[in-house]
Structures are given as structure tokens and as C-alpha cells.
Amino acid sequence: MCWDDIVLEKHDMRGSELIRVEREGREKRGRDGDMRNIVRKGSEKEKATMTADSKEKELQGDLPAAIAPPRDGVKIYTTWPEMIKHWPKTTLCIVSNEFCERFSYYGMRTVLTFYILNVLKFPESTSTIFFNAFSILCYLTPLLGSIIADGYIGKFWTIFSVSILYTIGQITLAIASTQNWTSSIHPWLDLTGLVIIGFGTGGIKPCVSAFGADQFDKGQERMLSIYFSMFYFSINAGSMISTFISPIFRAQPCLGQDSCYPLSFGVPAVLMVVATIIFMIGSPWYRKNPPTENVFGEIARLVGGAISNKFSKRNAGPTKHWLEHYLDTHNCENDPKCMALKGTKKKTQHLCQKKQYVADVVALFKLIIMFLPVPMFWALYDQQGSIWLLQGIQMDCDVFGILLLPDQMQTLNAVLILVFIPLFQVIVYPLFSKCFNITPLRKMVIGGWLASLSFLITGFVQLQVNNTLPQLPGSGVAYASFMNVFDAEKLCNISVWHIDPATNLPVGDAYILPPDTSMVDIPEDGKLTFHVPDGKNSFQISYDGKDCGTGRKTETVDVDLSSKSVNYIAVGPQGTIHSPVGTTKPTDGTGEFSMGISLFTQDGYNGSLCVCRLTTSDFDKNHPCNPKAPADFYYWEIDYNQHTDDRADFLPVVNKPKSADPTLTSVTSYQFKSVKPGKWGLFFLHSLAKDVDIQTPERDQIEVHDSGIDFEINGQGGVYNFPKRNSKHVYQVVQDNKVNILWQVPQIVVITAGEILFSITGYEFAYSQSAPSMKSVVQALWLLTTAIGDSIIVLITALDLFDDMAVQFFAYAGIMFIVICIYALMAIFYFDYQYYTKPDEIDDDDEEDEVEEIKDAIRAHVNEAFHHELDKKENPWGIEDNISVDIRM
């Protein structure tokens, strides 16, 4: 899962609490005292940030008294009986709501790529684009949600109204999934549901945790910390359980299909209904704070005013930063916030709220520069749900006899997050801190390198996977494979040469094929196909054996081959047929192989077919096929469900021997379909077995006739073809998946470690480096980096720059490595740390004592690496470029 969903909620609550404390302190300072900033400057090598954990300790009251928030007249609850007695019971509704919402979101998201691929029938590249475009929407809409909540209707009504919207989207998607892929409602109803869900989850994301924090009073900071833990657990539990169980729902047969997306989407829809109901149960008892102000709008007005003043006659002259031109036309007497800050005391009359706010925005803009490389990390990380999933369906999912579904691999990320967080805090960080100073930016750089390493590993895994993929021809080239479909007990070998069009003579050595064998382009088996130019090609065939047919010695077969096509040419007792062959591996994600059928029969049968599992516990010889069991019954029908047809083509029979049936002029070729491993029998189907518009019949209500062909295939991902009727031999066109899916574990472990170092540290770094008034803006901008990262995936996929997935992975790894090296240089030479705390008031008469207390407070927060920098400052109250520290006394 994405750590943003956890860390975002945590900082939402911290931001809410800090902003509340800041407003109270600001009012008090405006009435009674003065506010001063201590400004410190440092470098990446010498300085570290105050972590989010220390901020949480501030709320708990665990820091020195010099920086603890005021407690006058406030009862502090620390024992379990007291906390249970005074606990805001409505927060249980909020935590339960979050569990259900996260289950709903991740349950739907986990199987979304497979749904787009297999139900909407989009190609792999388009499926990737749609999945990541949905992710973009989910990380853009929180901006809208926060604006609505903060500036217009408040958190409660935002959560409630958006939850209704969210539920409608989930129900819409679940309803759309009940319809067959041929239905006209696809893909429009599906995309409508996804867009609604995107707005729903985005609108909720910035509001729920902050709304929960609003339910706590002063003195309940310890309870608030426990609430954090409960909230984290609900997020992790919801996402982890849903990412494991939703693929199981998907793999179950239902509604006449061998998969059940209605269940995978229906359960999340029900959970979202439950989430909304649980949230509303607490409505009469919630503390519903009114909306305050739109921070984004205020920043936009400030930027607009600064630009306007800079390029107009109102320009008051040079400034340190162009945003300071906003103050050229600012008049404190016309600004209520400035007047409230000044108060009535003489010593506060020089204060200007907007001047401090401009300084905060300037610091924010400098922090944004450090965000520039962040989207590339998300461009790698968010491929877990799309491109890594596509890699997974090309791998062997059998793990010690258990089918591990490719989309279940996403569960490992959620589990590892829970394991790695304490592991890094207790072991990794302390261990490495003995060797060098660990700063947030250094953690982020290492995390970025780990992300690059994970894609390097992914690329090498893909190189092994590529060995099992079909070797497709390039432009202007075609592949042709011959099959000898004479029965194995017959005596008839065939020899095949390609004829050079320039000399009209055979070239190269002959390929000799005994009965019931074929040429397949499988490198590890040493078998080859003919690689020939596209267009008309001629092949010479020589027959050797008494069963080849009367007068069959040597003949020429002419075929027209399309560019980039893979073809088979079947030679048998009734003549020769040619057809392009499907080489696409199955994408269902439940361990299938793909099978096509060409009925090369004497009677020219071209009706419906089915394959039925022969090893079921309730197998009945009189009724061997059970349409009620989709995983045991696959069919090819000629007229079903809006009159679609499973017959792919009618192939003309050429080079017919004298002994062939003169009425057999064509062979019926059937589409390739995904079939699960097992032992199967091929049957002629004389009934309408499946139709989404009517009830599926019972096994004794359909009529089937045994074709005499049975086969057993236990591999996954192979592509097979039947080119005749009587033989039990199956011709393999593309080999099975050989690389086990557990080889994805190393790349998931490394990317998760990178997430701990980069994402968690990065968010907390950005949060601590922004002024209290900018916390919500930083949160929104951090989410925006995820949306930009997904946009990178969409762009690269849409441009179709890579034919080889391994090369694509290596390219991502290289780009990430270069970007993070640039980031390291930015950390060393550009960025300066900022440290924010606040005093409630500082008296001029006690300034020297306050300086010492402030220095002690800073030491309680910051790293030993820059303690000496404080001591060598002659003027700790001096203001330097861009590092401000507000000390909370």
C-alpha cells in the first residue's frame, strides 16, 4: 500500500492540533506579548530536522517543560482508567469508518488492472494507462476536498457528502461488472464509476483524520497519541486484508463465468455503505468545528498580488524575494489579522501578520524546489499495481502446490511496512548512526537509490521471464511453423524447405517432422520456425512413408504471410491448411493456459465445442460436462449472447491428396481461450450451454458427444493448439511460464525499504520544514507529487518507447538513479534546514534568560551534529536568510 495513506492521516491530525495551538498562541501574543524568530542556518552535512515523532511527544507532554504547551487549568489524563472514562467515544465511529473505507478502496484497486484487461478487453498498455490515470485522479482530488472542508462546509459535511458520492461510485462499478464483456455498457459505466470513486476517495482523504483529532480536548494528548495508533492500525488492517482477500473473490466462479469481479467490487461497495452508516451514527455527538479559511486561496491572492505589484508602478523597490512585493501595497490598518496581532500594547504595534505570512510562503517555495525529484520515486513505486502485476501474470504462480495470485503479491508490501517501521527505528537507524550522521535528506537519497535498485532487480527478473515469452517477428518479417498432423501410429514423415523466390529452389537444410510433431520457436528446446519475409512465400514438402496418401511425394504450398505475424501450416491426410496463430499468453491471473482449436476432421464439423474437466469429484460419464461449474467447463459456441461467434475463421484446405474427402474444402478454426490446468476432454456441443440472457442449464440438460480427444496440461501461461480431431497430441505454440512468482519478492522487499526511507522520511521532513501556517499546503503538495509520478507512467506508456519490458525497467532504474543523484547535490548545496517551534510570549527584560532556554529547547529537538553551531553564534537573535525557529516555551 502507499504510505501516504498512513502518514498523511497522522500529519493531518498533527496539523490540526498545531494550527489550533498556533491560533491560540497568536491571539495571546497579539494581546500580551511579542513574538520573535530565532533564525538558524545550516547545511545537509551538519544539520537535521525535528522529526514527526518529536512533534508527537510535544503533544504528549514528554518534552522538557521549556517547550511543553501550557497546561494551566487543564486536567491531563495519563492512566488507562482515566483515559477510558474520558475517551471521546465518537472516535470509534471514525476509526471504524476508516477501516471500512480503506478496505473498500484497496479491495477495488487491487483487482482493477485485471478487470480493465480481461473484462473491458483493453490491451496491456491501455490497462496501465487507465489504472495510473485513476490513481492520478485519486491524488488530485484531495486538493478539492481540503478546499471545500476548510473554506466552505467543514469537515463533517464534506466527509458525509463525499462518502455518499464514493458509495455511488462503488455500486456503479459493481453493477457494471455483472455484465458480459460484450455488453454495450462497457466501458462507459465502468469509467463513470471510477471517476466518481476518484472524487470520493480524494475528498475523504484529507478530512477524516483531522476530524477525529477535533474530538479531543487539551489534556488529552496521550489519548490523541493512542488514537493515532488506532487509526494507523485501521488503515493497515483494511488495506492488508483487502489486498489479500479481494483476489480470492476475483478468482471464484460466479454468474456463469470462471471469475467473479462482481464479488470483488460488490464487497467493497457494501463496506463503503457500512462506512457511511457507521460515520453517521456518531453525528449527534461529534464536535463539528466550522470552516475557517481557504489557505490555497490566500496563497493564490498573495502570489497574484506580488506579481501584480512587481510589474506595475506600485513596485516599492528591490526585495530579497519577489513575493515580498506583496507588501508594497499592504496596509495593516485594512487587515483584521494584522490589527488583531498588534493588539493594544505599544510594544506590539510594529508587528505585521502579513509580513510573517509572506516569509512563510517564501520558505514554502524554497521547500517546493526539494519536491521536484519526488514524483520520479512515485513513478516507480506505483507500478506495483500495474506493470509489476503484468509481469506477475507472465510468471508461474504455483508455490508448493498452492496458487498464489499475482495481485496477492501486493499484500507483501503492506505486511513489510508494519515489519520495517520498528525494524528501522530500533535497529537500522541506530546501527548506521554509529558510522555517520543520519539526516532526513540522506535517508531520502538512500531510499531513492533503493527504489532504483528494485527496478534493476525487476529488470533482471524480466530477462528470465522473457525467455518464456514468444519471440515475435519485427516489421516486414513473418514466422511460419509446420505441423505434421498425421496420427502418431501412421508411417509418414515430412521434410520441409523454404523456396528462395529469386531462384525458385529450396534453400538450407530440410526440417524433418515425424507424425504428430511440430516446429515451435522455443529457444531452450532448440526448435525453430521459418523466419521469412512477409508477403507470398512458397515451401516444398516431401513425404516419406506408406501412410502419406496416394501419389504424395513432393509438393509446393504457397501461403501469404502478414508482417509481424506468427503462422502455423498443418499437413495431414486431408491436405494442408494455413492460419495465423495467437501467441498472447492468458491474462486472467488465475494460472490458466491458452488453447485454440482447428477441427481438421473428415466430416468438416463446424459447430459448438466444449472442453470438460475429467477429474472432478462428481464426474458423471453419462453427463461429463457441467455448465454450472465454470472452472470445469469451457465452451466455444457459434451463436450466443448477442449472436457473437467463437469461430475465428474458415481455413481453406489445399494440396488435397486423391484419398482425401472431396467434400472437405475448409477447416473451422476456433478462438484461443484461457483454460485452467488439469485433465480435459474435448466434446462436440449440440446445445446452447451459456447465454447471459437465460439461465445456465444443468449438466443433464445439455447434449454433448465425445470427440475421442483428451489431454492433460498442468503448466501455466502456455499457448496450445489442436489442429485435428483424432490425435491426443497438443501442439504447443508458446511455452509455459517457468519463472516462479516468488522471484518478485526481492524487488518488493527493496522497494518497501525504499518507501520507508524516502516516503515516510520525506513527508515528515517536508512537514517539519514548513511553517505552521503552511502544513496543510505541504500535505496537499506532497499528494500532488504522487499524481505527477503517475502522470510520468501514463506518459511513458502512451509514448510506447519500449518493446521489451526488461529494457523499460532498466530505463526507469537509470532515470531514478540520475534523479536521486541530482537530489543529493541539491541537499548538499541548496537546501538549508528550518526549525519551527513557538513561544507563547517573551518579555524584553528577560531576553538573555530566554535565549538560553530556547537553545536548550532546540537541543532537545535537533541532532548533535549541529549543537556546536548554536554555541558559536554571537547573536542568537540575529535574523539570517531562510531558517526560522519558533520556540514553544
N, C-alpha and C positions, 0 to 999 in steps of 0.2 A: 504494500500500500504506500501511498505518498505521505511522507512525514508531515507535510504541510497541514494535513487534516488534523494532526495531533498538536503540533507546535503552534499552529495558528490559533486553535481554540485556547491554548494556555495563555498566549500573549494577548488575546482578546480580553481575557479576564484581568490580566495584569494591567493592561492598558486602561481598562475601565476603572480599576481601583486607583491607579496612579493619577489619572486625569481628575478623578473625584478629589483626591488628596490635594492635587495641584490647585484646583479651583478654590478649595477651602483656604489653602495657604496663600493664594494670590489675593483673596479677599482680605485676609488678616494682614498681609503685608501692606495692602493698599490703605488699611486703616491705621496700623500701628507702627510700621517699621519700614526699613529699607531693604532692598534686595540687591545682592552683589553677586557677581560671577567671578569665580577663580578660573583663570584660563591657563591651560597647560598644553604643551606641545611635545610630541614625541614621534618616534619612527617605528616601523614594523619590527625592527630588530630589538627595540628597547622597551616597548610598551604593550600592554594587554588590556583587554576590555573587561568591564564589570559584567559578569555572566548573569544569565537569567536566574540561575539558582540563587545567587546572592540577592537578587531582587525579591525572589520569593521569601528568602529569610527575612528581608526587611518587613514584608507583610506579616510574617510570623512573630516578629519581635525578637529575633535571635541575634541581631547585630548589636554592637555597642550602643549604649544609651545616647551617645552623641549624635547618632544618626537614626535613632528609632523615632517613629511618628509619635505625636503627642498622645498621652493616654488619660488626660485629666477627666475625671468623672466617668471613665469608661470601664465597664466590667469586662475583664479578659477571661475567656473560658479556655481552659487547658486540659482538664481531666475529662475522661470519657463520659462519666455520668452527666457532667455539666453540658458537654457538647451535644450529647444525645438529647438532653432535655430542651436545649435552646436551638437545636438544629432547624434551619428553615425547611420544613417538610416538602415544600413545593419543589425544591431542587431535585427530589427523587423523580418527579414527573419529567423534569428537564433531562436528567441523565438517562432515563428510560427512553425518552423521545430520541436522544442522540444515538443510542444503541440501535433502535429500530430504523432510524434514517440511514445510518452507515451501513447496516445490513442491506437495506433496500438499494442503496446506491452501488455498493460494491458487488452485490449479488447480480444486479443487472449488468454492470460494467464488465464483469469477469467473462461473461459468455457473449458479449456484444460483437466481438470480431468474428467469431464463428457464425453468429446469426447473419451478419452482413454478408459473409462469404457463402454460406450454404442455403440460406432462405431467400435473401434478396438477390443472390446469384451475381454479386459483384466480383470482379477479379481481385486478386490479392492486393495489387497496388491501390485500387479504389477502396478496398476494405480498410487498408491502412489510413488512407486519407480521411475517410468518414469517421473512423474511430478517433483519430487525433483531432479532427475538426470538432467533434463533440467535446473532447477534453478542453480545447480552446474556449469553447462557449462556457463550460463549467468554471473556468478560471478567469473569465472576463466579467461575468455577471455578478460576482461578489462586489465589484465596484458599485453597480447599480443598487444592490441590496443594502450596502452600507449607507449610500446617499439617502435612500428612502427612509431607512431606520433612523439615522441621525438627524436628518433635516426636515422630515415630514410627519410620519405616522408613528414613530417609535419602534422599539424592538419587538414588543409583543404582537402588535398588529401586523408587522412585517412578517414575523415567523408564521403566524396563523394564516394570513392570506397566501403567502408563498407556499406553505405546506399544502393548502388546497390545490394550488396550481401543480405542485410536484406530484400529488396523488393522481390528478387527472392525467398527467403525462405517463406515469407508470401504468395506469389502467389502459390508456390508449395503446401503448406498446404491447401490453399483454394481449389485448383483443386482436391487434394486427397479427400477432404471431400464431394465432389459431388458424389462420387461413393458409391454404396451399400456396407455394411459391408462384403458381401461375395466376393467382388472383390479381385483379386489377387494382386492389387497394395498395399493393406493394409498388414502389417503396414509399409512397406519399404519406400514408397513415403512419408508417414506422418513423419516418423522418419528423413528422409533426410531433409525435410522442417524444422523440429525443430532444427536439428543440424546447419543448415545454419542460422536460426534466432538467435540461441545462439551465434554464432560468430559475427553476425551483431550487435545485441544489446550490446554485450560486447565491440566490437570495438568502438562503438559510445560513450558509457557511459563516458569514461574519457576525451573526446576531445571537446564535443560541448560547454560546459560552458566556458572552458578555452579559446576556440577560440573566443567566444563572448567577453570575457574580453580583449583579444588582440586588439579589435577595439577601445578601449578607450585610451585617452592620459592623461598625467599629467594635473592636474587641473580639471579633470572630475570625481573625486572620488565620489562626490554627485550623479552624473549621474550613476556611476557604482553601487552605492547602490540601486538606483531605478531600475536599470537593474536586480539586484539580485531579487528584489520583483517581477518583471515581470516574471522572469524565474521560481521562485517558483510557481507563480500562474499558469503558463502554465503547469508545471508538475502536480500540484494538479488537475487542471481542466481537463486535459487529462485523468488522471487515474480515477478520481472520476466519470466523465461522462461515461467512457467506462465500468467501473465495474458495473454500474447500467444498461446501455442500452444493453450491449452485451448479458446478459442472456435473455433479452426480444427477441433479434434477434434469439437466440437459440431455444426459446420456440415456435416460429412461424412455422406453417406447410409449407413445400415447397418441390418441386421435388418429390411429391408423398409420403413424409414422414411427420410424425407429429412433427418433429423438423427441425431446419434449421441451421446446423453448417456451410454450405457454406456461409450463410449470416454473421454469427458471425466471420468467418475467412476472408470473402471477404471484408467486410467494413474495417477492419484493414489493409488489403493488399492495398486497394485504398488509405487509409490515408498515408501509407508508401510511395506510389508513389507520392502523393501530397507533403509529407515532403521533398522528394528528389528534386522535382521540385522547391519548394519554396527556399530551400537552395541554389540551383544553380542560381536562379535569381539574387542573390546578388554577384555572383562570380566576376564580373568585378570591384567591389568596395571594396571587402574585403581587409583587411590588412593581408597578408599571411606571417607570420614570418617563417623563415627557421628552419629546425630541429636543435637542439642543441647537446645534448649528451644523451646517454643511461645511466641513473642513475643506473638501475639494473645491467647493465654490469660492471659499475665502482665498485659497491659494491662487485659483484662477484669476480672481479680481486683483490680487496683489501683482501677479506676473503681468497681467494686462496693463495695469496702471504703471508699472515700472517701464514697460516697453513704450507706452504712450508718452511718458514724461521724458524718456531718454532721447526720443526722436522728435521732440517738439520744443517750443520756446520756453516751456516750463522747466527745462533742464537746468538744475542749480549748479552744475559743475561736475568735475571728476569725482568718482566714488571708488571705494575698494572693490565693489562688486556691482554689476549693473542692476541687480534687484533693489539696491539701496536708492535708486531713483524714484521708487515709490514714495519715499518720504519727502520728495521735493514739493509735493502739493498736500502733504498730510498736515492736518490741524488737529491737535489733541482735543481742543475745545468742542470739536464736532464729532468726537468719537467717544461713545459711552464707556468703552473698555478702558481707554486711557484715563478718563475722568475718575472711574472707579479705582484705578490703581493709584492715582495721585492722592486721593483722599483729601483730608482737610489739614494734615500736618505740613508745616513749611518744608521739612527736610525731604518730603516725597514729591514735591511739586515738579522736580526736574525729570521724573520718570515718564517713560513713553512705552505703552504696551506694544504699539506697532513697531517700534524700533527693535524690541526684543523679538517680535514675531518675524520681522524681516531677517534677523540674524538666524533664527531657527530655520527659515526656508532656505537661506544661503547654505547652511550646514546640510540641509536635506539634499540640495542639488549636488553638493560635493560627494555625498554618500551615494547618490544615484550613479555617479561615474563608476563606482565599485560594483554596481549591479550589472554592468554591461556584459561581462563574460558569463554571468549566471545562467541565462537561457540555454547556453550550449550544454550545460550539465543536464537540464531537463530534457533537452533533445535526445540525450542518451537514455536517461532514466525512464522516460515514458514509453520507450519502445518495448518495455516488458509486456504490456498488454496488447501489442500489435505485432511488430516484426519478430520479436522473440517467440511469440505464440505461433507465428507462421513457421519459424524454424522448428518448433516443437512437433508440429504435425508431420514433419519430414523425418522424425526420429522414431525409434522403437519404444513404445510406451509400456512394454511388458517388463515389470520389475518383480522378479522372483515369483512369476505366475500371477501377479496382481496387475490389473490395468490401471496405470497412473495417467490420468487425463492431462493433456498439455496445459489446459487452463488452470489445473490444480497446482501447477508449479508456482503460481503467483502467491499461494499461501505461504510458501517458504520465506518470502520477503517479510511478511507480517510477523511471522514467528521469530525470524532473526533479529528484527528490530527490538523486540522485547528482550532477547538474549544479549544483544550487543550493547544496549544502553548501559546497563550496570557493569558489563564487562569492560567497556571502555573507561567508565568513570572510576572503577575500583582498581583495574589492573593496567590497562594500556596507557592511559594518560600519566598516572604516577610513574610508571616504568620509564617512559620516554622523557619525562620531565627531568630525570636524573642525568640525561645526556645533553639536552638543550632546552631552551626556554620555549614552551608551547604557547603560542599566541593564536587567537582565533583565525587570523588570516593564514597562518601557517597550516592550521588544521584544514582550512578550506582548500588550500593548494594541494595538500596531500590527498584530500578527498577527491579533487578533480583528477589527479593522476590515477587514483584507483578506478574511477569511472572509465578513464581511457584504457586502463589495463583490462577491465572487464570486457570491453569490446574487442580488445586484442585477443583475449581468450575466446570470445564468441566467434571471432573470425576463424581461428584455428579449428574450432569445433565444426564450423560450417564447411571448411575444406574437406573434412572427413565425411560430412553429410553429402557433399557434392558428388562423392564417388558413387552414391546410390541413386543419384538423380539422372534422368535421361539426358544424353548428350545430344542436344538439339542442333540442327544444321543452321548455318548462317544464311545471309541473303544470297540468292542465286544458286543455292545448294539444296539437294534433297537426299534423304536416306531411303534405301529400299532393302527390305529383309525378306528372304524367301522361306517358305514353309513347305515341307513335304508332308501332306496330309493323308497319304496312303496309310492304311492300317498297319500297325506295327508288325503283325504276323505276315504281311504281304512281302513279296520279294520285288522291290522296286526302289533302287537308288536313283537320285537325280543329281546331275552336275550342272552348275550354273556359271556362265561367264557374262560379263558386260561387254557389249559390242561397241567398238570405237566408231563414232559417226563419221570420222574422216576416212577411215579405211574400210569400214563395214566388216571388220574382222574382230573376233574375240580378243580381249586383252587380259593379261595377267593369268594367274592360276585359277582353276575352277574351284568352286565351293561344292563339296560333295556332301549331300544330305541323305542319310538313311531314312527309311519310313518313320513317320511320326516324330520328326525333329524339325528344328528351325534355326535360323541365324538371328541372334539377338545382340544388340550393341551393349554388352555388359563387359566393361574392361577387365574386371577381376576374373572373369571366366574365360577370357581370351577369345570371345566370339565377336564377329564383326558384321556390319551391314555394308552394303554398297553405298559409297558416298559419290554421288553423281551430280552433274549439272541439272538444274530444273528444266522443265520442258519435256519434249519427246525423247524417250530412251528405249533402247532395244536390248534384250537379253537372250542369250542362246541357252537352251535347256536340252540336255542329253539324258535319255532314260536307259537304265540298265537293270533288267530283271524280267522274269516271265509274267509278272502280275501287273506290268505297267499299262497294258492295254494294247489292243491290236494295232500294229503299224506305228507305234510310238517309238521313234528312235531319236531324232533330233528335230527341234522346232524353235522358232523365234517368237517371243512375246513382246509386243510393243505396249508401252504404258506412258501416260502423260503425267508427270510429277510436278507438283506445285513447289514454289520456292519455300524454304524453311519447313517442309513437310516431312513426316516420317510415315513410311508406307510399308504394307506387307503384301506379298504376292504369294498366294496359296496355290500349290499344284497338287491335283488329286485325280482320282479315277474319272470324275465327271468333267474335268477340264481345268482351266486356270482362271482365278479371279484376282482382282487388284483393288485395294482400298486404303485410303489414309487411315492411320491408327491413332487413337488417343494416347497421349503419353503423360497426361496430367495425373499426378498422384491424388488419391482421395483427400478431401479437406474436412471431413466430418469431425475429426478429432476424437473418435472412439475406437481406433485401432483397425479400421477397415482396409481392405484391398479393393482395387477397381477391376471390373470384369466387363468385357464386351463379348458379343456372340455374333457369329456369322454362320447361318444354317446352310451348310453345303450338303444338302440332302437330296436324295434321288427324287422324292416326290415334290420337291420345291415348296415345302411348308413355309408360310409367312404370317402365321397367326401369333397369338399371345403366348408368352413363355413365363415360367417362374422357376426359381431355384428354392428348394426347401431343405431345411436342416434335417439330417438323418439321425442325429444323436440326441434328440430331445427326450426328456423323461416320459413324456406322454405320446411318443411316436406311435402312429397307427398306420400299419401297412395299407389298409383299405382307404384311409384318408390321410395321406402323408403330409399334406400341406395345410397349414393353419393360418389363414389371413388375420386372425385375431392376435397373432404373435408377430409383430413387425420385425423383430430381431431374428426370427426364424423363417421369414418368408419375404423374398424379394421377387419382383414381377416386372415384366415388360408387356404392356398392353397396347393394342392398336387403336382403341377408342375409349378414352376415359377422361373424366374431369375436363370439361370444356373441349372435348374432342381432340385433345393432344395425342400424339403418336410417339411411341418409344422406338419405332423403326427408324434407323438412321438413314438407310439408303438401300437401293436395289442394285446389286452389283452384276454387271453382265458377265456371262461365262464365255470364255474364249478358248481357242485351241482344244475343242472338244474331240476326244477320240471316237472312233467308229462304234466302240462298245458303250458309249455314254447314252443316257436317256435323251432322245431328241427333243422332248418337251421341256427339258430343263434349260431355260435360257437366261435365268438370273438367280442370284442368291440374295436372301434377305440378311441385311446387316443391322444389328440392334445396338442401341446406345450403350456407352460404358456407364455402369452404375457401381456405387460403393456397396460392398458386401463384407460382413464381419467374418473373421476367420472361423474355420470349422469344416465339417464334412457335409457336403451338399449333393443333392441330386437335381438334375435338370428335367423339367416336366413341360409337356405341352399343355397350355392352359386354355380350356374351352368355356370358361365362364368369366363374368365381369367380377374380378376379385376385389378391386378397390375403386372407390369413387367418393370423393369428399362430400358429394351432394346426397349420397344414400348411405344406409347402414352397411357396415362391413359384414359380409356373410360368415356363417360358421364354417368349419372345416368340412362338414358333410353336405354343405350346400354348393360347393364348387366341384366342377368336373375337371380332373387332370389325368393325363396319360404319361406314363414313364417313358422317357426318351432312351433309356438304357445308359445314360451318361451320369456317372457320379464322380466326384473329385474331392480332394481334401487339401485345403490351403490354410496354413497356420501363421504365415508371415503377415506383416502389416506394411501397407504402403505400396505393394507391388501392383503392376498393371498386367492383366492377363486377357487372353482372347481365345475363344472357341471358334475354330474355322470349319468345323464339320459336325456330324451327328454321332457317329458310332464310336469314335475313339474316346477313351477316358483321359487322354493326354491334354493338358492345358499348356498353351504356349505363352510364355512369359515375355512381355514386351518391355517392361521396366522392372528392375529388381526391387526386392523388399527393402524396407528401412532396416539398416544394420546398426546404426549408432544409437546406443541406449539413451533415453531421455535424461538419465541421471547425470550425463555429461554437461547438462545445463546448470547443475548445482554450483560448480566453481564460479561461473560468471555471476550467478545470483548472489553468492556469498560476497564476492568482491564489490559488486555494485551497491549492496546493502551497507557494507563497511564505508564505502564512499559516501553514501547517503548520511550516515551518522556524522561523518567528519565535515561534509560540505553543507548539507541541507540544514541539519539541526544547528550546527555552529553558525552557519551563515545567517539564519533567521535571527538567532539570539544576538549575533554581532550587530546586524542591522538595527535590531530593536534597541540595543543599548547605546548605539551611536547616533540615535535620533533624539531630538528634544522631546520632552513630554507632550508638547502640543502636536508633534508630528507622528506619534506612534501609530495611529490608525492609517495614516497615509503610507507609512513604510510597510505596514501589513498588506495594504492593497497593492502596492508596487511589487512586493515580493510575490504575490499571487500572479501578478501580471507577467513576471519573468517565466512562470510555468506556461502561461498561454503563448508567449513568444517562442519558448522552446518547442512546444507542439507545432507551432507555425513553421519552424525550421524543418521538422519531419515532413509536414504536408508539402512544403515547397520542394524539398529534395526528392520526395516520392513522385510528385507530379511532374517534375522535370525528367524523370526516368533516366537518370545519369548512369545507373549501374545495371548490367545484365547479370552479374554474379553477386549473390548476397554476401559472400565472404569478402569480396572487394569492398562492398558497401560498409561492412562492419569495420574493416581496416581503415577506411576513409574517415568514418566517424571517430575512431580511436585517434588517428593522426590529428584531426582538427581539434579534438578536445585537448590533446597534449599541447598543441601550439597555443590554444586559447588560454590554458591554465598557466603556461609559462609567461605569457603576457600579463596575466593576472598577478603572478608572483612579482614581476617587475613593478607593476602598479602599487602593490602592497609595500614594496621597499622604498620606492622613490616618490610616490604621490601622496598616499593616504596618511593622515595624522589622526590618532585616536582622540575621541571626545569622551568625557566622563561627566554624567549628569546625576546630581542629587540636589536637594533643596534645603535651604534654611527657612525656618518659619519667620525668624526675624534676627537681625544682627544690630546690635547697638554700637554706635560710633565710639563710645567711651571704652568699650571692651574689645576693640578691634584686634589687639595683639593676642589676647587670650583666644579669641575666636579663630584666628589664623591657625594656632596650634591645634585646636580641636578639629578644625577642618582637615589639617594634614593627617591627624590620627584617623579621621573618618576615611580619608582616601586610602590610607594604608590598610584599612580593614577591607577595602574593596578590591584593590588593584594588585598587580603582580609584583613580586620582589624585584623584578628586573628593572623597574624604574623608580624604586624608592629613593635612590641617591639623586635622582633628578629633582625631586622635591626639595631636598636639603640644600642644593646648591643654587636655588633661586633666591636672589636677594630681595626681590619684591614679589611675594606670592600673590599679591592683589593686582599685579600688572596684567593688562589685557593684551594678549598676543593674537595672532592671526585667526585660527579657526578651531581651537579646542576649548570648550567651555565646560565647567564643572559646577553644577548647582548642588550644594551640600545640604542634605536634610539633617537637621540637628536632632 
